[in-house]
Each structure stands twice: as structure tokens, then as C-alpha cells.
Amino acid sequence: MALIKCRECGKEISSEATSCPNCGAPVKEDEIKKEIKAGIKIGKKIAIIFIIALLLIIVVAFIFGYFIPSHTYVTKDSNGEYVEEFRLF
């Protein structure tokens, strides 16, 4: 337990107090709200990064699939029959 100064009146109060006994100003409630807001901001940033990464993967996959030509070759097998064979490269 440490002593901290009240933001409103400046008196020293316990760090575990929920409000200042002198003026009644809330102590921990403000800190909790700040932590929640910071957590939400971090969550939003992670979600945005995830969406951008997913879109990048989709775009790269589309470009790879569209611009890389696929080839179909017709060859004869050992029985003399024609067989179509698909090769990516």
C-alpha cells in the first residue's frame, strides 16, 4: 500500500482507496477506464492489421493465379493413348 496524491484536493490517500476520503474524488475508476480504453485501442489496431494482412494475401493469391499461366500438355502414355497433363510451370 502506497500513498498517492488526490488529483482534486492534493491530499495524500491510500493507493487502494476507491475515492478520496477528503473530497470524494474517484481514484481507481479513472485508471480502470483508461486501461479499458487503451485495451480497446490495441484491439482495434490488431484487427486493422489482421484485415490488411488478409486483404494482402487475397490480392497476392489473385495476382499469382491470374498472371501465372497454366499449361496443359498432351502426351502419350505407355499404351499409346493420349493423356492430358496439367502443369503449373
C-alpha positions in Angstrom: 0.0 0.0 0.0 1.5 3.3 -1.1 0.4 6.9 -0.5 -0.6 8.9 -3.6 -1.9 12.4 -4.0 -5.5 13.0 -4.8 -6.0 14.7 -8.2 -8.6 17.0 -6.9 -7.6 18.2 -3.5 -3.9 17.2 -3.4 -4.1 15.3 0.0 -2.3 12.0 0.4 -4.5 8.9 0.2 -4.1 5.2 0.1 -3.4 3.7 -3.4 -6.0 1.1 -2.6 -8.8 3.6 -1.9 -11.6 3.9 -4.4 -12.2 7.5 -3.6 -10.6 10.3 -1.7 -11.8 10.4 1.9 -11.3 14.2 2.0 -13.1 15.4 -1.2 -14.7 12.2 -2.5 -13.0 12.3 -5.9 -12.8 8.8 -7.5 -9.3 7.3 -7.6 -9.2 3.9 -9.3 -12.3 4.4 -11.5 -10.4 6.8 -13.8 -7.4 4.4 -14.0 -9.7 1.5 -14.9 -11.4 3.5 -17.6 -8.0 4.5 -19.1 -6.9 0.8 -19.1 -10.1 -0.3 -20.8 -9.8 2.4 -23.5 -6.1 1.5 -24.0 -7.1 -2.2 -24.4 -9.8 -1.3 -26.9 -7.4 0.8 -28.9 -4.9 -2.0 -29.0 -7.7 -4.5 -30.1 -8.7 -2.1 -32.9 -5.1 -1.8 -34.1 -4.7 -5.6 -34.1 -8.0 -6.0 -36.0 -6.9 -3.5 -38.7 -3.5 -5.1 -39.1 -5.2 -8.5 -39.5 -7.7 -7.3 -42.1 -4.9 -5.6 -44.1 -2.8 -8.7 -44.0 -5.8 -10.8 -45.1 -6.5 -8.5 -48.0 -2.8 -8.6 -49.0 -2.9 -12.4 -49.0 -6.0 -12.4 -51.2 -4.6 -9.8 -53.6 -1.3 -11.8 -53.9 -3.2 -15.0 -54.5 -5.3 -13.4 -57.2 -2.3 -12.0 -58.9 -0.5 -15.3 -58.7 -3.5 -17.2 -60.1 -4.2 -14.7 -62.8 -0.7 -13.9 -64.2 1.0 -17.3 -63.9 -0.1 -19.2 -66.9 -1.1 -22.8 -66.5 -0.3 -25.3 -69.2 -2.0 -28.4 -70.3 0.2 -30.9 -72.2 -1.0 -33.8 -74.3 1.3 -36.8 -74.1 1.2 -40.4 -74.9 1.4 -43.0 -72.2 3.0 -46.4 -72.4 -0.2 -47.9 -74.0 -0.1 -45.3 -76.8 -3.2 -43.4 -75.6 -3.2 -39.6 -75.4 -3.3 -38.2 -71.9 -3.8 -34.6 -70.9 -1.4 -33.5 -68.2 -1.7 -30.2 -66.3 1.4 -28.5 -65.2 1.6 -25.2 -63.3 5.1 -24.3 -64.5 
